[in-house]
Amino acid sequence: MFRTFFKTLEPVTNKLARAVGGAGSSGTSAGSSAFERNCESKEEQLSAALKRTLPGITYISVEDISGGCGAMFEISVEAKEFIGLSTVKQHRLVTDSLKSEIAEMHGIRIHTTPSKAT
């Protein structure tokens, strides 16, 4: 019974641990801070790869949704390159930009939006 109860609380405690550890507090243990650095570096790596290949990005969000292991990410991108393209072609641009990174992942969620023409 307790095991089931703690399993239901696991997503909440993981989210809280990431929120507290990600704030840069020095009170975290060495293991969790290394864990946080690895998550951030993978997210930053994906963001940098997208920014290199799609210079017209006006908004980008990369989030590890695998609980911290780096196996699955949710990516939201708004870019000028998406104007006039179908959703499939927009997603293809993102996946082509991250081809080598996607090979190491279990899954990816992609949300794209064309930038407003100014």
Secondary structure, 3 states (H helix, E strand, C coil): CHHHHHHHHHHHHHHHHHHHHCCCCCCCCHHHHHHHHHHHHHHHHHHHHHHHHCCCEEEEEEEECCCCCCCEEEEEEEEHHHCCCCHHHHHHHHHHHCHHHHCCCCEEEEEEEECCCC
